[in-house]
Amino acid sequence: MSVDLSNVRNIGISAHIDSGKTTLTERILFYTDRIHAIHDVRGKDGVGAKMDSMELERERGITIQSAATFCNWKDLNINIIDTPGHVDFTVEVERALRVLDGAVLILCSVGGVQSQSITVNRQMDRYNVPRISFINKCDRTGANPERVTDQLRDKLGLNAHMLQLPIGLEIDLEGVIDLVTMKALYFDGENGETIREEEIPAELKDAADEKREELLDAVSMFSEELMEAMLEEQEIDPIMVKEAVRAGTLALEFSPVFIGSAYKNKAVQPLLDAVEYYLPSPTDVENIGLDLEKDEEEFAVSNDSDDPLIMLAFKLEDGRYGQLTYVRTYQGTLTKGDTVYNTRTNKKVKVGRLVRMHSDEMEEIDSCTAGDIVALFGVDCASGDTFTDGKLTCSMSSMHIPEPVISLAVLPVDNQAQVNMSKALNRFTKEDPTFKTFVDHETGETIISGMGELHLEVYIERMKREYSAEVEVGAPQVAYRETISARAEFNYTHKKQTGGSGQFGRVSGYMEPLEEGEYEFEDKIVGGAIPREFISSCDKGFKKSLQKGVLCGSAVTGVRCVINDGSFHAVDSSDVAFQLAAIGAFKEGYMKAKPTIMEPIMKVAVEGPSEFQGSVMGSINQRRGMIIGTTEEGTYTVVEAEVPLSEMFGYSTTLRSLTQGKAEFTMEFALFKPVPKSVSEELIKKFQDEKKEK
């Protein structure tokens, strides 16, 4: 029996930091009777927001991990994922958007479109997620939802139009005018739970008529019926308008804008109605799978609960109950006790427990069907694995994982801390694909890498709290890269004669810069100069050489290695001999190929009062930064720049003292660029000195 998915919505709530995502989710849970009291995000009452279940989140008042919950609004079943706003936890947003059908983009009515709003919008575009926008904090001084709507058009390129007008703004915010039904909505009661519908106040009638005309002109493009009714000057049925808005939103060609104040309990319920009217159900979205038996040929997933099972594991969490694997079911039905197959490892696993998550609480369920987001217990897998019931051999396309840009050395204070730290690192690397860890074989130090200072700071704090692993932390290290800037040839013979059989292999060819990608290997051998079984050995040798460059010991990237000649010995050639020959060939060619050091450049946005603009720009210039542009928003100025990551350590302290604590900044990785000559010389000298010491 097929399940009706038209009343299911899988949505994410995403925004720039401090736009009110978690506050809005808290109100949604209250109005849908999932919680019975509203708590502040900063947890002044000692409880904290429901969706910030981690102690660190409540202390800092930020979301660190995305949290899943579900609720019912009228006849609608909504699965919600509340995602972090801080760019250091961007992978949480990536994996949520990968499995969601629609999203709510929240903006601050004062801050407008900020740097992380742009990043989140880009992520939504990457996964073709239809979105509605909610301009929050309309009760704040300086609130201007019309300006924010203009920014949605100018900065994000969205065809954004307001479906509501505010009745009053700032401290006078009373309610909203619905431009579809042309009614005024007020929110009475202690927590705004009683909706009162009235006629539009006389003084706002003209403005509402004008905005409605604008809205109808924009959405009539998505409905011939509406366009005809407008041309014939007929009465416009609100249902007709809703259908046109929905068609435009699902086609990613229209972006409806709603307004309100989650903190003041104003206009959250109409947003829930908008989720039902305008965001897609699982059947409205085309999901693509890859058939592994047919050379990864693409096919459309059916969303039918009667078809063979397909599920994607998008998030792992090692909690107090053991490993939780969050999965999105794309088609088929899963019942407790069923056996599922991991298509990456070809292992089968029995599903012992099946739960629906509500932040850190859970509800046992017996089965789930297409469109559901649930969690499994005791299933060993990696983030991004696909599960089936064995009738299909397929994989869902994976998500984009950004590369770490910053590293720290961590040193446990004693043996017990060493054991606890290993457990913590095992769990964190499994949970978070952007958090990497390795042991530097030369120094014996454990190195952790991540997306930014805050990212690593949070993990170190979690190590101490959750695992009692006391660690000492070294200075932050930038993840430099080495690359080549010219073509160079190599012709290297590896020859070693010891007692018994020796080693012999000659590898000849060239290396050249690779514009896109990290590494490419090309085999142009003809006539069997190197036997087929040793070609992969050459590839392995080149890959090993990429792990550590000779200039500053960083990983080498952007290289194409081509082999076109070589020779072998019938007895002395082996896999190891050709690996070593390739390593020697790489070293020979590398120094001739004009190697350079690349550094990560961060996209930085500093936001603060206009009076400090000069000081802010001066501080960026001192850090080898390049100003890209400045935008004035009332008394505030946003300075956007590209700055090397190595120059950004400790910037928050500098910025606070420069601006009396009134400015804040966000940064995210932009690209790698060659370092200036003076910096390059310094890095090479430091690397040489370290080698001598060892």
KEMAR-759806 format. One line per 3 residues: for each residue x, y, z of C-alpha. Coordinates in steps of 0.25 Angstrom, whole numbers. Layout:
# KEMAR-759806
X Y Z; ...
END
This chain:
# KEMAR-759806
0 0 0; 6 13 -4; 7 24 6
2 38 2; 14 47 3; 6 60 -1
5 64 14; 20 62 17; 30 73 17
45 71 20; 50 85 23; 63 92 27
65 105 35; 77 112 30; 83 126 32
94 135 36; 99 134 50; 90 141 60
78 143 51; 69 135 60; 68 121 54
67 113 67; 58 123 73; 48 121 61
49 106 62; 46 107 77; 33 115 74
30 105 63; 31 94 73; 22 102 83
11 105 73; 11 90 68; 10 85 82
23 78 82; 28 86 94; 19 93 105
28 104 109; 37 114 101; 51 115 106
62 125 102; 73 121 93; 84 127 103
77 119 114; 76 130 124; 65 121 131
75 110 132; 68 101 121; 72 107 108
65 104 94; 60 90 91; 69 89 79
82 93 85; 83 80 94; 99 81 95
103 89 108; 113 97 99; 102 101 90
94 107 102; 106 114 108; 111 120 95
96 123 90; 100 117 76; 96 104 69
108 95 67; 102 82 62; 89 81 53
78 76 61; 66 68 55; 52 68 60
38 66 55; 24 72 57; 10 73 52
3 85 47; -12 83 44; -11 71 35
4 73 31; 15 65 36; 28 73 36
42 68 38; 51 80 42; 66 81 43
71 93 50; 85 96 45; 97 104 50
99 118 45; 114 119 47; 123 116 35
132 107 43; 121 97 44; 117 98 29
117 83 27; 105 82 36; 97 91 26
103 83 14; 98 70 19; 84 75 24
82 82 10; 86 69 3; 74 61 9
64 72 10; 53 76 0; 51 90 4
57 101 13; 54 113 20; 64 124 19
64 134 31; 69 148 30; 70 158 41
62 171 37; 73 180 42; 86 172 37
79 167 24; 87 158 14; 100 156 21
112 147 17; 107 134 23; 93 137 16
101 137 3; 108 124 6; 95 117 10
88 122 -2; 99 116 -11; 98 103 -4
83 103 -6; 86 105 -21; 96 94 -21
85 84 -17; 73 91 -24; 66 93 -11
53 102 -13; 53 112 -2; 44 122 5
50 134 12; 46 139 26; 51 153 30
52 152 45; 54 162 57; 44 172 51
42 177 65; 57 182 66; 61 197 64
65 199 50; 56 188 44; 54 190 29
48 177 22; 46 184 9; 61 187 8
64 173 12; 55 168 1; 63 177 -9
76 171 -4; 70 157 -7; 69 161 -21
82 169 -23; 91 161 -14; 86 147 -16
79 148 -30; 66 143 -25; 52 147 -31
48 151 -17; 34 157 -14; 27 160 0
15 152 2; 12 160 15; 14 175 20
17 179 34; 6 186 42; 16 195 50
31 193 51; 41 192 62; 34 194 76
21 197 69; 20 183 62; 6 178 63
4 168 52; 4 166 37; -4 168 25
-6 155 17; -5 160 2; -11 147 -3
-24 148 5; -23 163 7; -26 161 22
-19 167 35; -14 157 44; -11 160 59
-5 150 69; -12 151 83; -10 143 96
2 142 105; 11 135 94; 4 140 81
-4 126 80; -18 133 77; -18 138 62
-28 149 60; -33 152 46; -37 167 43
-39 176 31; -27 184 27; -25 197 35
-30 208 26; -16 216 26; -9 203 20
-20 200 10; -13 207 -2; 1 202 1
-5 187 2; -12 189 -11; 1 194 -18
9 183 -12; -2 172 -16; -1 178 -31
14 176 -31; 12 162 -25; 1 158 -35
10 163 -47; 22 155 -42; 14 141 -40
5 142 -52; 17 137 -60; 15 124 -54
0 122 -56; -8 125 -69; -21 124 -61
-17 135 -52; -11 144 -64; -25 142 -71
-32 146 -59; -24 159 -58; -25 162 -72
-40 161 -71; -40 169 -58; -48 157 -51
-48 155 -36; -35 148 -32; -37 136 -24
-26 134 -13; -25 119 -17; -21 123 -31
-10 132 -25; -5 121 -16; -4 111 -27
4 121 -36; 14 124 -24; 16 110 -22
19 107 -36; 29 118 -37; 35 114 -24
37 99 -28; 43 103 -41; 53 111 -33
49 124 -41; 41 131 -30; 45 133 -15
33 137 -6; 37 146 6; 30 146 20
32 155 31; 31 155 46; 38 153 60
40 140 65; 45 145 79; 32 154 80
23 142 75; 18 149 63; 15 143 50
21 129 52; 8 122 49; 6 128 35
20 123 32; 16 109 36; 4 110 26
14 115 16; 23 103 18; 10 95 14
6 103 2; 19 106 -4; 30 96 -1
31 83 -8; 26 69 -2; 36 58 -5
28 54 -18; 30 69 -24; 45 67 -24
53 58 -34; 64 51 -26; 75 44 -35
81 31 -31; 94 24 -38; 92 10 -43
105 3 -38; 103 -9 -47; 101 0 -60
114 8 -58; 108 18 -49; 96 21 -59
87 32 -53; 72 28 -50; 60 35 -44
57 30 -30; 42 27 -29; 38 32 -15
28 20 -15; 28 13 -2; 24 0 -9
37 0 -17; 51 -6 -13; 57 1 -1
67 13 -3; 72 21 9; 84 31 10
92 32 23; 95 47 24; 99 49 39
105 40 50; 105 43 64; 112 36 75
102 39 87; 99 33 101; 91 22 94
102 18 84; 104 21 70; 92 28 64
91 28 48; 82 38 43; 76 34 30
66 39 19; 57 29 13; 56 32 -2
47 20 -6; 42 7 0; 39 3 14
48 -1 26; 42 -9 37; 49 -11 51
57 -25 50; 59 -23 35; 73 -26 29
79 -15 20; 91 -15 11; 102 -4 11
105 -2 -4; 119 4 -2; 124 -8 7
114 -19 2; 112 -22 17; 98 -26 22
93 -21 36; 80 -24 44; 73 -12 48
70 -14 63; 64 -1 67; 57 10 59
55 24 65; 49 38 61; 58 49 67
53 61 75; 66 68 77; 73 59 88
60 51 91; 55 40 83; 42 33 80
42 18 77; 35 14 63; 33 1 56
35 5 42; 38 17 33; 34 19 18
39 28 7; 40 43 11; 43 40 25
56 45 33; 59 35 44; 70 29 52
76 15 53; 84 9 64; 96 0 64
98 2 49; 113 3 46; 115 12 33
121 25 29; 114 39 26; 108 38 11
106 23 11; 94 17 3; 86 6 9
77 -3 1; 69 -16 4; 78 -24 -6
68 -23 -18; 76 -11 -24; 91 -8 -25
91 7 -25; 96 19 -18; 91 33 -16
100 44 -20; 109 49 -9; 110 63 -3
121 73 -5; 131 73 7; 140 85 8
155 83 11; 161 87 25; 169 100 25
175 101 39; 182 91 48; 186 90 62
196 80 70; 189 74 82; 197 67 93
191 58 104; 196 61 118; 197 47 122
194 32 118; 179 33 122; 177 46 114
184 39 102; 174 27 103; 162 37 104
167 46 93; 168 34 84; 153 31 87
149 45 85; 157 47 71; 151 34 66
137 38 69; 139 53 64; 145 49 50
134 39 48; 123 49 51; 129 61 44
136 59 30; 142 73 31; 150 70 44
162 62 40; 173 56 49; 187 49 47
200 47 54; 212 54 48; 222 43 47
234 52 48; 230 59 61; 220 48 67
210 60 69; 195 57 67; 190 68 58
175 72 57; 170 80 45; 157 87 42
150 99 36; 154 110 46; 158 114 60
144 112 66; 143 99 59; 155 93 66
153 101 79; 139 94 80; 145 80 78
156 82 88; 146 87 98; 137 75 95
149 65 97; 151 71 111; 136 71 115
131 58 109; 144 50 110; 152 56 121
163 57 112; 172 68 117; 181 73 105
191 83 103; 189 91 90; 200 96 80
199 109 72; 190 109 60; 196 104 47
192 108 33; 189 97 23; 199 102 12
199 94 -1; 211 93 -11; 209 92 -26
217 94 -39; 216 105 -49; 223 99 -61
225 86 -69; 237 78 -66; 242 65 -71
248 53 -62; 255 40 -66; 259 33 -53
265 19 -51; 263 12 -38; 274 1 -37
278 -6 -24; 286 -19 -23; 287 -26 -10
289 -41 -7; 279 -49 -14; 269 -42 -24
271 -27 -26; 261 -16 -30; 260 -9 -43
251 0 -50; 252 12 -59; 241 23 -61
241 34 -71; 231 44 -75; 227 58 -70
219 66 -60; 211 79 -63; 202 88 -55
187 83 -54; 177 95 -55; 166 88 -48
167 76 -38; 178 71 -29; 185 60 -37
184 53 -50; 192 41 -55; 193 38 -70
199 25 -76; 205 27 -90; 213 15 -90
214 8 -103; 221 -5 -106; 221 -11 -92
233 -2 -88; 227 -4 -74; 218 -16 -72
204 -14 -69; 204 -19 -55; 214 -8 -51
206 4 -57; 198 5 -44; 211 4 -36
216 17 -43; 202 23 -39; 204 19 -25
218 25 -24; 214 38 -30; 202 39 -20
212 36 -8; 221 48 -13; 209 57 -13
207 55 2; 219 64 6; 226 74 -3
240 78 -2; 239 93 0; 231 94 13
227 80 15; 212 82 11; 203 74 2
205 76 -13; 193 78 -21; 190 82 -36
200 73 -43; 198 64 -55; 208 52 -56
210 46 -70; 218 34 -72; 222 31 -87
235 22 -86; 243 13 -76; 249 -1 -75
249 -13 -66; 257 -25 -62; 251 -39 -63
255 -43 -49; 258 -30 -42; 246 -22 -45
234 -22 -35; 223 -13 -30; 232 -7 -19
243 -4 -29; 234 3 -38; 227 11 -27
241 15 -22; 245 19 -37; 233 28 -38
236 35 -25; 250 37 -30; 245 42 -43
235 52 -36; 246 58 -28; 255 59 -40
244 66 -48; 238 74 -37; 250 84 -34
251 87 -49; 236 90 -50; 237 103 -42
230 99 -30; 222 109 -22; 215 110 -8
200 113 -8; 193 119 4; 178 118 8
171 132 5; 159 135 14; 147 143 9
145 152 21; 133 161 24; 134 171 35
122 178 40; 122 190 49; 118 205 51
122 214 40; 131 222 49; 141 211 50
142 208 35; 155 214 33; 161 207 45
155 193 40; 161 195 26; 174 199 31
175 186 40; 171 178 27; 182 185 19
192 182 30; 189 167 29; 192 166 14
177 167 11; 171 172 -2; 158 180 0
147 175 -10; 136 185 -6; 129 193 4
114 194 7; 107 204 15; 94 200 22
89 212 30; 99 215 41; 106 201 39
117 198 28; 121 184 23; 135 183 18
138 170 9; 152 166 7; 161 154 4
171 152 14; 182 141 16; 178 131 27
191 132 33; 189 147 36; 175 145 43
180 138 56; 175 147 67; 168 157 58
155 156 67; 163 163 79; 169 173 70
156 177 64; 149 178 78; 159 188 82
159 196 69; 144 197 70; 141 197 85
135 183 83; 124 188 73; 129 181 61
128 166 57; 134 158 46; 131 145 39
141 138 30; 141 126 20; 151 119 11
151 125 -3; 163 120 -11; 178 116 -10
188 127 -16; 203 127 -17; 210 133 -5
218 146 -7; 233 143 -9; 237 148 5
227 139 12; 231 127 3; 246 129 7
242 130 22; 234 117 21; 245 109 14
255 114 24; 246 109 35; 244 96 29
259 94 26; 263 98 41; 252 88 46
258 77 38; 272 80 43; 267 79 57
261 66 55
END
